[in-house]
Amino acid sequence: MREKAKVSDIDRSLYDFRLEEKDAFKVEEGLTEEIVRQISDEKNDPDWMREFRLKSLKIYNETPFPDWGPSIEGLDMDNIVTYVRPKDNKMVADWNEVPTEIKDTFQKLGIPQAERESLAGVGAQFDSELVYHNVKEEVAAQGVIYTDLESALWGDKADMIKDHFMHLVPPTDHKFAALHGAVWSGGSFVYVPPGVSVEIPLQSYFRLNAPGAGQFEHTLIIVDEGAYLHFIEGCSAPKYNVANLHAGCVELFVGKNATLRYSTIENWSKNMYNLNTKRARVDKDGKVEWVSGSFGSHVSYLYPMSVLAGENARTEFTGVTFAGKGQNLDTGTKVVHNAKNTSSYINTRSISKDGGISTFRSSVTVAKDATGSKSAVSCQSLMVDDISRSDTIPAMDIRTDDCDIGHEAKIGRISDDTVFYLMSRGMSEEDARALIVSGFADNVGKELPLEYAVEMNNLIRLEMVGSIG
């Protein structure tokens, strides 16, 4: 095993529990045409999807690894299992029918409770398969479709999926998009009809349990003209001393005058290589809102992208990244203004401690015909100690003079005077530092659904406790 695949960690008992996988079905390690065909057989793919997988595999083999971001030398695809199916797996709509051990996993993570209290529908994925999917009757009665993507390939919207699947993120986009196209499994399909407002959120939660495995779920959401949706995504995994891989894909299509809010808390274990790709296309007068929290993984490459394709299309990105010991998190966002009077607002917080590395990248492109467009980028970075690192790498490609573009960045450390002041008022050093960091990330927490804001604050406290003493 390569040394770089071994990653140190702090106490993460809430997420580090695991199930024995002795009864799971797995394909062989590595990536070959035979393995891709086997996955296609397991998924009962239509012919076009099988051909798509094989074409993606060819692109993957011809595409070089990225050479510009954090090192992924410790990721060896010859040692990654690309498909793992839990024992006796079948997707059900009744929580009581989920296998007991898997059900216990999601109950520990709070998923059934969240569904009962505040969600319109839930999808739960364990390793490579959806194990549970359900949507409230009153939401389905509005014509909203929320199901697993694989079932949808054979349903009434099969042609719609074929027309949209990996059109925003083609396999030629980068090496791990091609990998995703070859071995994707699981994920959700959402369709919101014109004029329908889904008043309470839908949620998918992805749990990777198997060591040395990859998870490659695909989320496809289409919000039609004048509709509204809030979709929440959560993910976690236990820690192992071998590399795991997450290379999912999210494609969001926001119709004319429609709004989609997409909230994510990514809390992968610190042996995870998180190479996820997310992209949205926004039509005239539409809006996409990204709320993103990145706390886990050993290495991350994560840059949700908005393509503003119609006049007056808008996007907002609010993000927080927390890089601790053994983590190199390269995150940010991309926006392409392709139409007149489009607007974007980017507001991020990056926190690094205990030698962690946090890099924020933003890319704003304004096409020559996108006159009257506006973009504002604000990124702030906080280093908790003198051994951590934080970088900001903004890029702007502006091709018209008729636009309003702004960028600001701040990088700093926790003030010893502030810590001393709080300690003089009776707080411990640990609590003082955690309070400062929580306050720094507060603007993001306000944008998250309540249970995720609580989780974010708990994660910050967990990381801070691990950094002191």
Buried (B, 14 or more C-beta within 10 A) or exposed (E): EEEBBBBBBBEBEBBBEBBEBEEBBBBEBBBEEEBBBBBBEBBEBBEEBBEBBBBBBEBBEEBEEBEEBBEBEBBBBEBBBBBBBBBEBEBBEEBEEBBEBBBEBBEEBBBBEBBEEBBBBBBBBBBBBBBBBBBBEEBBEBBBBBBBBBEBBEEEBEEBBBEBBBEBBEBEBBBBBBBBBBBBBBBBBBBBBBBBEBEBBBBBBBBBBBBBBBBBBBBBBBBBBBBBBBBBBBBBBBBBEBBBBBBBBBBBBBBBBBBBBBBBBBBBBBBBBBBBBBBBBBBBBBBBBBBBBBBBBBBBBBBBBBBBBBBBBBBBBBBBBBBBBBBBBBBBBBBBBBBBBBBBBBBBBBBBBBBBBBBBBBBBBBBEEBBBBBBBBBBBBBBBBEEBBBBBBBEBEBEBEEBEBEBEBEBEEBEEEEBEEBBEEEBEBBBBBBBBBBEBBBBBBEBBBEBBBEBBBEBBBBBBBBBBE
